[in-house]
Amino acid sequence: MTTYVWDYLAEYQNERADLLDAVETVFSSGQLVLGPSVEGFEKDFADYHGVRHCAGVDNGTNAVKLGLQALGVGPGDEVITVANTAAPTVVAIDGTGATPVFVDVRADDYLMDATQVADAVTPRTKALLPVHLYGQCVDMAPLRKVAEEHGLVVLEDCAQAHGARHHGELAGTLGDAAAFSFYPTKVLGAYGDGGAVLTDDESVVGELRRLRYYGMEDVYYVVQTPGHNSRLDEVQAEILRRKLTRLDRYIEGRRAVARRYAEGLAGLATSHGLVLPSTTHGNDHVYYVYVVRHPRRDEIIEALKGYGISLNISYPWPVHTMTGFAHLGYTKGSLPVTEQLADEIFSLPMYPTLALDVQDKVIAALHEVLRAL
Ligand SMILES: *Cc1c(COP(=O)(O)O)cnc(C)c1O
């Protein structure tokens, strides 16, 4: 049997009765769209973070897009972010009509290099979009300083950072608004698509509710400015509501896997150049993915296939080098750290129900493969 980086079937086995009860709850409620489960999940998710408002949306990409739009971002504006991210971060910026502007990432934690942001600000800059990639947070203090100095809004991309903390504060509470994805692989995953935006600002959440509902001010009202149909599905909301009560346990499970990898792979880090993930001071990592790094990455991945282990790369193509963003004018070499990482990083299997013997299989195979290189 092949081992993949992610698999939800063991979780489904463990939680089947509760998940099916969630489906039954919605099907028998008499309200299939924007009903009590969406409302309940929005309240629970806001409460978990100690934030005033939450608007459920249909996926994480639209959480970023509508989040930016609700913060006033549109055509002609620039949004500063990173190219070492899931392409949807940038697709969402593009979807608002604004222009993505990239800064490089740091060589230690692979996250936005906040020291480069001030130089990227132009008179058109409207927003900063830090991505809390892999499960830990971007250094926010310098970002907030730039935002204050230039009157910019900050939207956090929290799609990979549910429950992560930064100097004790939860991801999702560190900017003007925060976008989450509940794509099934995420730390809090639905059984299908889902997303949400958190904010303390009542006018921002009002705008989000309008944007996700065709642009209508209220349910049977008229459209003044057209919006989208981007509602969080009622069934997914009920599933997420149940799973939110287990989020801290999922995170503990991920951390236990990370500890076992760190112990089992420490020798390869010292003697065979395998770079393990580092947690930046002040961060509590939730390990959405466990990213390691080696200059001979492609050979390692190929050799591991022989052990029945199929790995992923998050991400092999920096967004600024994709054909779809060629019009932004970045050439190879413009983001050197991001580009080098894309050639060297790969992700080990990581999810809370990953069996101990499979973790050990991965560790043992890596030892054999790296020694034989
Ligand atoms: C998954 C992800 C998204 C997009 O979320 P979807 O729910 O798949 O639309 C956006 N940004 C980041 C960083 C992600 O990992």
PDBQT file of the ligand as one rigid body, heavy atoms in Angstrom, charges set to zero:
ROOT
HETATM    1  C1  LIG A 401      -5.502  26.001   0.340  1.00  0.00    +0.000 C 
HETATM    2  C2  LIG A 401      -5.021  27.393   0.247  1.00  0.00    +0.000 A 
HETATM    3  C3  LIG A 401      -5.784  28.415  -0.343  1.00  0.00    +0.000 A 
HETATM    4  C4  LIG A 401      -7.048  28.156  -1.126  1.00  0.00    +0.000 C 
HETATM    5  O1  LIG A 401      -8.044  27.509  -0.422  1.00  0.00    +0.000 OA
HETATM    6  P1  LIG A 401      -9.192  26.710  -1.235  1.00  0.00    +0.000 P 
HETATM    7  O2  LIG A 401     -10.164  26.380  -0.156  1.00  0.00    +0.000 OA
HETATM    8  O3  LIG A 401      -8.563  25.516  -1.852  1.00  0.00    +0.000 OA
HETATM    9  O4  LIG A 401      -9.751  27.650  -2.233  1.00  0.00    +0.000 OA
HETATM   10  C5  LIG A 401      -5.317  29.719  -0.284  1.00  0.00    +0.000 A 
HETATM   11  N1  LIG A 401      -4.129  29.996   0.289  1.00  0.00    +0.000 NA
HETATM   12  C6  LIG A 401      -3.347  29.045   0.834  1.00  0.00    +0.000 A 
HETATM   13  C7  LIG A 401      -2.060  29.429   1.471  1.00  0.00    +0.000 C 
HETATM   14  C8  LIG A 401      -3.758  27.706   0.812  1.00  0.00    +0.000 A 
HETATM   15  O5  LIG A 401      -2.970  26.768   1.335  1.00  0.00    +0.000 OA
ENDROOT
TORSDOF 0
